[in-house]
């Protein structure tokens, strides 16, 4: 790719020190990838941004992951790879939170901090949601939304005038009256927006997104879609989490996004959890820790900062913190044993950022939610666990916080608790002004602000001075996604023998043993992908009529397909499966906690991305065995326990 160097801003900083005077210069450089920070920031005497990860660039580095070959950038996969190897992060890299910096890093951090006013230091602690698809977007809805949250007209003005340390991209997902304007339309637009906002920032900007894969995605076009975290956990291979993070991070970095609010480090121990579920790697603390550490390392390798979430653990809740404040009833010993291990693993792997969840945890603090709790943030996370990176809140516009606090009050309480960055205050101007006023009144000491600004600047320096591994080509990334998806498909139960594989044409196929007709129902997008994938494997399938909740009737005599059995494949998320019979195959595309009643077979894909639907078709057709294993504990409809690691290795023959 052609790169154009644009010297937009040069800041000469002279430091007086015993050893003499050291001069640093900023070089701001625009790129065709939207000007990511690692491309923008360099020392005047050298550029360390070569080798930028570029999604969609055929010249990217070879992965070699699926052919068994390995490279320095993408080592060959192997189930025997240990957690220790996966979590050995480079202390100076993008994935590093704790650790002493180099002389150059320390000099830049201290000199930059010294040049900031109180308002600018507090501004660095704000990661806002700015509206618009371009920095100067002045469409009426955008102006209205920005004025309401930031007191300015455009996204670029919010960054420049409020001195924001970061922004988060969202696809608000609405089109009706009152819907919020999106940030994300297509890859080229996102690149341009990143360049616009970076140019508006006097200090390199953190640009974040929630790109967990699976059910939580912000960017869907022009990137590789991968199975979600529970599917990755079902493979039993932490290297799959590392590879997924590498691919996801490289795609984001190519769009100018340098922070991913992932991985989800929650241990999903409550089957009724309405918000985590398949976003978790599983319900075993040690295994979740290994996968979390691997994902942190994968992001580090491609120069994107990971953020482990939602501290101290959102897995044991039956309430969604977007709607209300969940309460974790565990005692301290249970929290230490069940919820904290993945966060310890992330910290050991050098995670640069930890997100604190909006959780009421009486065993840790009976008076305040975790986000606003000094015993949780400063006591447990900062001092007991020894995390020296950036601590960020979950979104402050969530009901768990807004129902009980004003925007300014929540911001002040979070900073007093020890939080470094405030994510998505519903009123940025009010939050910023409240924190500044609290410092001037003595409610917050200036050193508290300086400590947070220093950590944020250190994170920005390290992001900018990490040389990323070469990105996979789109073909290599797609092959990796396919391999992960195939390794995840789990056959949980099969009461009806010979129902699988579908290509047999048995299970009462009728005269001549003709192939059964297959009807697929479920979420329309996933069902259509599965129908197409089955067709590509020579299995005629059609979309079933939605909403009947009844098994399909065989074709009428003389009709097309008469004399054949009809096998129904039903895709279900986290809702109870519909009425089924022994000719029905039920597939859990979310969590596997709701067993089907009277189904002929029960499988889990844990995800309904394109790769997972193709992998499911391969298993249903008998082209590959169902090699996934349960990452959680569940049961069959008859009450038979299915422990972690359960899964039938082959379909059951008669």
N, C-alpha and C positions, 0 to 999 in steps of 0.2 A: 504494500500500500504506500501511496505517496504521502509523505508527511510535510507539512509546511510549518516552519518555525516562525512564530509571531512573537516578537518581544513586546508584550503588552504592558508589563509592569516590571520595573527593576527596582528592588529595594536594597540599598546598601546599608548594612548594619555594622557599625564599628564597635567592637567590644574591648574595653580596657581590662587587661588581665596581667598577672605577674609575668607571664611568658611573652607578653607583647600584645599586638593588635591583630585580630583576625577579621577578615572581611568576608561577608557572605552576600550572594546576590540571588534574587529570585528570577527565574526565567519562566514566563508564562507562554505556553506553546499550544496552539490549536491543532487538533488532529481530525482526521476524517472519522475517527471513532467517537467524536463528541468531546474530546479534550479531557480524558480521565486524569485524575490527579497524578498518577504515576507518570503520565506523559507530560504533565504541565510543570512539575516541580523538579528542579535539579540544582546541584551546585554549579556555580559559574564555570568551574574548570572541568566538568565532566558530566556526561549524560548517562544515567543508569536505567533509563526507561526502555532500552532496546529489548526486543523480544516480547513486546506487549501481546497479551492474549487477544486473539481476534476471532470472534465467532463468525463463521461463514467464510473465512479466508482459506482457500485451498492450499495456501502456502504454509499453513500451520503445521506444528510438529506432529509426527506420527505417534499414535498412542500405543499400538501393539497390544492392547489389553485383551482383545478377544481371540487373537491368533496364537496366544501363548508366548509371543515374543515380547520383550520389554525394552524400554529405553530409559535413559536417565530421567526424563521428564515423567514418563508413565511406566513404572515398573510392571513386570508381568504379574497378573493376579495369582493368588494362591491362598487357599483357605487356611494354610498353616501360618500365615502372617500374624505376628503377635501384636498386641496392643502397644507394647513398649516401642516397637519400631514405628508404629503409626503415629504415636503421640510425641515423637522427639522433634518438636518444632525448633526452628532456628530462632534463637533469642532476639536476633535483630530484624526478623522478618515481619510481614504484615500480620501474621497470626500471633504476634507476641504482645502480651499485656505487661507482665512484670519484667523486671530486669533493668540493670543500669544501662544508660545509653552511651553512645560514643561521645567523644569530646565535641565533634561537629554537631551532633544531635542536641546535646545539652546546651551548647552555645546558641544555636538557633532558637530553641525553645525559650531560653531565658531572655534573649534579646527581643524576641517577638512579644513575649509576655510584658516586658518592660515598656514596650511602645503602645500598649493598649490601655485605654481608659477603663474605668469601672464598667461603664455601659457596654463597651466592646468585649470585655472579659465575660460578662454575663451573657452577651449575645452569642459567644462561642458555646455556651451551655445549652443553647436552644436548637432543637431539630424540629423544624416546623413543616406543616403540610401547606405548601403553596399551590395555588390554583393556576391552571392554564397549561396549554400544550406547547407554548413557547415563552421565552423570557419576557417578551413585550406584548403578549396576548392581552388585548384590551376588549375582548368581547364582553357584552353586558353581564352575563352570568359570572364570568371570571372576575371582573372588577368588583361586583357585589360581594362575592365570596372572599376575595382578598381584603377588601375593606373591613369586612366583618371580623376576620381572624387576625389581620396584621395591620390594619389601618393604612394600607397602601393599595395601589391599583393593580400592580402586576407582580408576577413571581420574582422577576429580577429586582424590582424595587424592594420587595420584602427581604431579599438576601442582602442588598446593599445598604438599605436604610436601617434595618434592624441588626445588621452585622451577624447574621445567623452562622452558627458553626456547622449546621447541616440542614438538609431537607430530606423528606421522604416522599417517594413517588407512590401514587395510588391509582387504581382504576376504581373510581367511586361506584361505577356499575349502574348508574341510574340515568333514565332519559325523560322521566316525567316531570311534572311541576315540582320545583324545589330540589331537584336532583343536583348534586354537586358536580362541577366540571372535572373531567378526568385530566390526569397528567399523561396518560399512556394511550397512544393511538396505534403507532407502528414503530418499528425499530429506528428508521431514519429520523422520525420526529423526536424520539427519545434521545438520540445522539445530539440532535440540535438543541433540545432543551437543556441537556447536561452542559453543553458548551456555553449556552447563554447564561446559565446560572453560575457556572465556574468563572466566567468573565466578569460577572457582577460582584464576585467575592474578593475582598482585599486579602484574605487568607484562604488558601485552598479549602475547598468545601467537602464535607462528607455528604455523599449522595447515597441514600439507602432505599431498599425495597424489601418487602416480604416475599421472597422467592424460595419457599420451602420445597417446592415440587409437590405432587399429589394434589391435595385439595386446596392448598394455599399458594396461589400464583398471582403475580401482578403483570408479568410480561408473558404473553402466550404466543406471539407471532415472532418469527425470525430467531427463535431459540430452540434448544433441545428440551423437550418435555420428558421427564423421567418418572419412574414409579416413586411414590411418596415414601416417607420414612419407615412406616410399618412394613411395607413391602421390602424395603432394603433390609430391615431386621429379620425378615423371614428367610433371607438367603443364608444367614449365619456367617456372612463374610464382611467384616468391617471395611475391607478394601472396597466393597461396593459403595459404602457411604463416602469413602474418600474420593472415589472416581466420580460419583454423582456431584459432590461438592466442587470438584475440579471443573466439570463441565458447566455446572450452573454458574460458578464464579467467573469463568472465562467469558461466558455469554453476557453476564452483567457488566463486566469490566469493559467489554467492547462497546457498551452503550453509555459509558461514563459513570456507571454505578459502582461504588467502591466499598459499600457495606451491605451485607445481606443479613437480615434478622433471622438467622438460622445458624445452627441446627436447633430443633426443639429438643431440649434436654430433659423433658418431663418423663417420668416413669408412669405409664398409664395403668395405675392400679385399680381404678374404679371403672368397671365396665359401663356404667351409666354416664360417664363423663361426656358432656355435650359439646365440648370445645376442643379437646385434645385428641383422644381416640387414635385414629390412624396417622395423625401427625407425629406420634411418638414412635420410637424404634421398638418398643415393647414394654413388658411389665417386669423385667428382671433388671434390678439396678446395675449389676456389674456389666451385663451385656449392653444396656443403654449407654453406660459410660464408655465402653470400648467403641461403639459406633459414633458417639458424640465426639470423642477425641479424634477419630479418623476423619470425620467431616471437618473439624476445625483445621486439621492438617491439610486437607484438600483445598480448602479456601485459601490458606496461607500460601500454598504452592503457586497459585495463580494471581496472587497480589490483591486479594479481596479480604476485608475484615469480616470475620464471623462474629455472631453475637449469640451466645448460649442463653436459652430462655426456658421457662419463666421462673426465675429464682424466687423462693426456695423450692419450688416444685408445684405444678398445676395439675398433676396427674390424679390426685385423690379427691377430686371435686365432682359434684353433680350439678354445679351452677356455672353458667357462662359469665365470665367477668365482663364481657361486653354489655351484659344486661343488668348485673347486680354484683355485689361483693361476695365471692365464695368464702366459706370458712373451712379451713383444714383442721380437723379435730384430733389429729395425731399428737402424741406426746413427743417430747424432745428426742427420746431414744429412737422412736419409730421414724421420725423425720431424718435423723442422722443415718439410720440404716437403709431407708427406702428411697428417700428423695434427694439427698445431697450427693451420693456417689457420682452421678453424671456430671455435676458441676465441679466436683473435685477433679474429675478426669479432664474436663475442659480446661480448667485452670492449669493443670499439669501439662497439657498440650500447648499452652501459650495462647489461649483465646484472648483477643484484645478487648472484648466487650462482653458484658453480661447484662441481660435485661431482667429487671425485677418485676414480678407480676403483681397485679392488684389482688392480693390474697389476704384474708384475715387468718392469722396463724396465732391463736392465743398462747400456745406453748412457747412462742418466741417473743410475742408482744401482745398483751391483751388489750392494749389501748389504741393501736393504729394498724392500718393495713401495711403490708410489707413495703410497698412503694414509699410510704411516708414514715417508716419506722427506723429510728436510729439503731436500736438493738439488732434489727435484721440487716440493714444496709451497711452501717459502719461497724457494728459489733461482729456479726456472723460472717458476712461476705468479705468485708475489707480486712478485718483483723484475724478472726479465727481461721478462715480459709486462706488468708494471705493474698487476696486478689488485689493487684496494684494497677489493673487496667481501668478502662472507662466503664462506669456503671450508668446504665440508661434506664429510664422508666419504661414501662409499657405505655401505650398511648393514653395521654391524660384526658382525651375527650371521651373515654369509655365511661359507661354509666356507673361502674363501681367507684369511680372518683367523682364524677360531676354531680352525682346525686347527693354527695355529702360535703363538697368543697366548692369554693369559687375558684376560677382559674388562677387568680393571684395567690390565694391561700394555699392551694395544692402545690404550686410552684415553690413557695417559700418553705412549706413543710418538707417537700422532697429534698431540697437543698440542705436544709437543717439535718435531715436524716443521713446525708452523705452521698446523695446521688450527684453524678457529674453532668448528665445530659437529660433534658426534659423533652420527651417525645410528644409532639402534636398537642401542645396546649391549645384548648379551644379558643383562647384569645391570647395570641402571642404578645401583643403590646402590653396587655394587662399583666401577663406572667413576667415579662422582662422588667417592667416598671416596678412590680411588687418586690422582686428580688433585689433590685437596686435600692429601693427604699428601705428594705430590711437591713441591708448592709449599712446604709447611712444612719439608721436608727440604732444600730448596735445589735439587732436581733440575729444577724449573721455576721460573723467576723470576716474581715477581708481575706484572711489566710484561707478560709474555707473556699472562697471563690478562686483564689490563685491556685489552690491545689487541683481543682477540677479543670481549670483552663490549661494548666500545665499538662495534665494527663491527656487532654484532648489534642493539644498541639503535638505532644509526643507521638500519639497514635497517627496523626496526619503525617508527621515526618517519616515514620516507619512505613506507612503505606506508600509514600512517594519514593522511598529508597529501597523498595523490594523489587528485585528483578523477577518477573513471573516466568514460570515454565511456559513453553510453547503450547498453544491451544491445540486440541484435537481438531481435525477437519470435521465438517458436518457429518460426513459418512462414518468416521470413526466414533463420533459422539453418539450417533444413532445406533451403531453396532453395540456400543457399551450399554445404552439404555435397553436394547433388546435382550442382551445377556442377563442384565440385572432382573428384568421382568420375568424371563424364563425361570431363573433360579428361585423366584419368589412364589410361583403358583403352587398352592398347597391343596392336596386332596384330603379333606377332613373326614369324610364318611361316604360310604357307598352301599346302602342297603340292597339296591337292585344290581345283581350281577349282570355283567355283559352290557350294561347301559353305555359304558365307555370302553373304548373310544367310539365316537359317533360313526367313524368310518366302517365299523364292523357291519352295520346294518342289521344287528341282532336286536335283542330285547323285544321280541315279538314283531319283527319287521314285516312279517307277512309272507305271502307266496314268493318263492324265489329269493328270499333273504335280501330283498332290495333295501337300499340305503334309506334310513328313516328320514322323513321330512323334519326339518328343524325350524322351530319358531323361537325368536329371541325377543324378550321384553325387558324393560328397564329404562333407565334414563336415556333419552333419545339419542344423544350423541354417542354414548358408549355402546348402546345396542346396535346402532348403525355401523360403528367401527367393527364390532364383533361379527355382524353379518357379512361385511366385506371381507374380513380376514378368514372366515370359514369358507367363503366362496373361493378365495384365492387358493385354498387347500382342497378344492374339489368337493366341498360339502355344500349342497344347496340349502340355503337358509333364508328366512324371510322375517321381517319385523312383524310381531304379533300386534293385534289390536290392543290398545292400552286400556287399563281400568276395569277389565272384566273380573280379575281376581280368580278366574276359574281355569282349570286345565283345558287345553285346546281340544276340540272334537276332531276325530279323524275325518279326512275328506270324504264327501258323499260318494256312493258307488258310481262309477263311471266318470268321476271328476278327476282332474289332474292330481296325481299323488294317491289315488285310491289304491288300497291294498298295501299301503305302507303304514308304519307306525309314525306317530307324530311325537317327537321329543321336544319338550319345552325347556329352553334355557332362560332362566330368570336372573337378572342382575339386580342385586339389592345393595343399598348402602348401609346405613345404620338403622333402618326401619325394619319392623317385623316383616318376614317374607310373606307373600300372599298365599292363598290356598294352593296346595300342590298335590301331586300324586306321584306314583312310582315311576312315571315316565318323565319326571321333571328333574332337571339339573339346576340347583340353586348355587349362585356364585356371590359370595360376599365381596363387594368391591370397596368396602370400608373396613370397619372392625368385624371380627368373626365372633361376636358375642351373642348373636340371635340365631339359634339353630333353626333350620326349617323343619316343619312337621310333615312326615310322610313323603319326603322327597326321595328320589332314587339315588341322587348323589349330591354331595355338598363340597364345593371348593371355595377357596379364597384367593383373590388376586390382590386385595388390600388397596387397590388403586384402580382408576379407570382411565388412565392416560392411554394414548395410542399404542405405546410399546406393550403395556399390560394386556390390552385387548388382543393384540396379535399373539402374545405369548399364551394367553388363555385359549385362543383358537388352536394353537399348536398342540397344547395338552389335550383338548377335547378331541382333536383329530387323531391323537395317538402318535404324532410326529416326535414329541419329546415327552419324557416322563415328568410327573409332578414332583419336582425335587425340593420345593419349599417346605419349611418346617415352622410350626406355630411359634411366634415370638411372645405369645400371651397364653394364659390359662383360660380354657373355655370348656364347653360340654356339648354333647349331642342332644337332640330333642328327647331322647329316652333317658337322659340323665347320665350317660356315660361320660366320665371325666376325660378331657383331652388336655394333657399336660403340655408345658412348653416343650418344643422339639417334636411334637406329634405330627404325623402326616403319613399317609399311605404312599409307599414308593411306586406302586403301579395300580392301575384300575383293577378291580376285582373281577375275575372271570368266574363263570359258573362251573 
